[in-house]
Amino acid sequence: ARDEGDSWRLGGNIVRYASLGIGTFIIALVTLASSVHSVPAGHVGLVYTFGNITGQTGPGLQITAPWQGLTSASVQVQTLAFMDDGSFNAVQNRENVTHVGDDLDSFSKETQNVYIDTILRITVDEDHVQDLYRDVGPHYVDKLIPGQIAQVFKDETVLYTATDIAPNREAIRKSVEDRLDKELSRYSISVDALLLENISFDQGFEDAIQAKQVATQKAIEQQNIVEQRKAEAQQKIEAARGDAESVKIAA
């Protein structure tokens, strides 16, 4: 009976130690798995310690302490669209474009409303991603870009009359691009390109412009008709003068 009790105790100890070993192994495996992270190409890894950003890593396989977390942040070119739904649906390869908001409302020197469809391409300095996320947060596009680009466009279009905006389209685009790049550089964001897709006005104003263009074209056509008739009359005069000279010579 004593030998049988010893056997039971020995068996119980083996099971107990085996369970403890398996539990320890599982805990170690889970801890290791939570400490190993994969950061894709074109991204950096942001290291969080107790909820605060404490560093960043490059792409590839990364290992952090068990009490740390890691999230990926893109440093690739981001293409942002500011236009209404109809215009955005017409954009080619729009699956690579983020629709941030509607077209940008601005105004001319005489306070005529101006509506601008634009596409903006930006990148983030990969060496300072943690500063951007720490100071502004992961939603930095929504917090920084719409307000900045809308204000810069207002500051530029107000320098021109409504009829002068289209002829100076490239000057406006370049000025907005340069100024926006300067404003966003404080957050380690660079402007790669700014594209003006369309500039429009209130329908009534566009109708007035169209009517003026039609009237101008008609006036030009009438002027051309008058000039043509003058030329024809002059030709007849010259022909008559020639005939008269011929008669005189014959006489």
Residue pairs with C-beta under 8 A, 6 or more apart in sequence:
31 66
34 66
35 63
35 64
35 65
35 66
35 68
36 61
36 62
36 63
37 45
37 61
37 62
37 63
37 64
37 70
38 60
38 61
38 62
39 45
39 57
39 58
39 59
39 60
39 61
39 62
39 70
39 72
40 59
40 72
41 59
42 59
42 74
42 75
42 76
43 59
43 72
43 73
43 74
43 75
43 76
44 56
44 57
44 58
44 59
44 72
44 73
44 75
44 126
44 129
45 56
45 57
45 58
45 59
45 62
45 70
45 71
45 72
45 73
46 53
46 55
46 56
46 70
46 71
46 72
46 73
46 129
46 130
46 133
47 53
47 54
47 55
47 56
47 57
47 64
47 68
47 69
47 70
48 54
48 68
48 69
48 70
48 71
49 65
49 67
49 68
50 67
53 130
53 133
53 134
54 68
55 130
56 129
56 130
57 70
62 70
64 70
73 124
73 129
73 133
73 138
74 124
75 123
75 124
75 125
75 126
75 129
76 123
77 121
77 122
77 123
77 192
78 98
78 121
78 122
78 123
78 141
79 96
79 97
79 98
79 119
79 120
79 121
80 97
80 98
80 100
80 119
80 120
80 121
80 122
80 141
80 145
81 88
81 91
81 94
81 97
81 98
81 99
81 100
81 118
81 119
81 120
82 100
82 101
82 102
82 103
82 104
82 116
82 117
82 118
82 119
82 120
82 146
82 149
83 91
83 99
83 102
83 103
83 117
83 118
83 119
83 197
83 198
84 102
84 103
84 117
85 99
87 103
87 117
87 197
87 198
88 94
88 97
88 99
91 97
91 119
91 197
97 119
98 141
100 141
100 142
100 145
100 146
101 146
103 115
103 116
103 117
103 118
103 198
103 200
104 115
104 116
104 117
104 118
104 149
104 150
104 153
105 113
105 114
105 115
105 150
106 113
106 114
106 115
106 116
106 150
106 153
106 154
106 157
106 158
107 113
107 114
107 154
107 157
107 158
108 114
108 157
108 158
108 160
108 161
108 162
108 165
109 158
109 159
109 160
109 161
109 162
110 161
110 162
112 162
112 201
112 202
112 205
113 201
113 202
113 205
114 157
114 162
114 165
114 199
114 200
114 201
115 199
115 200
115 201
116 153
116 157
116 196
116 198
116 199
117 196
117 197
117 198
117 199
117 200
118 149
118 153
118 194
118 195
118 196
118 197
119 193
119 194
119 195
119 197
120 145
120 149
120 180
120 191
120 193
120 194
120 195
121 191
121 192
121 193
121 194
121 195
122 145
122 184
122 189
122 190
122 191
122 192
123 189
123 190
123 192
124 132
124 188
124 189
124 190
125 188
125 189
125 190
127 188
128 188
129 188
131 188
132 140
132 187
132 188
132 189
133 140
135 187
136 143
136 144
136 187
137 143
140 187
140 189
144 184
144 187
144 189
145 184
148 180
148 183
148 184
149 176
149 180
152 176
152 179
152 180
152 183
153 172
153 176
155 179
156 172
156 175
156 176
156 179
157 165
157 172
160 168
160 172
162 201
162 205
163 209
165 172
165 199
166 199
169 196
169 199
172 196
173 194
173 195
173 196
176 194
177 191
177 193
177 194
180 191
180 194
181 190
181 191
184 190
184 191
200 206
201 209
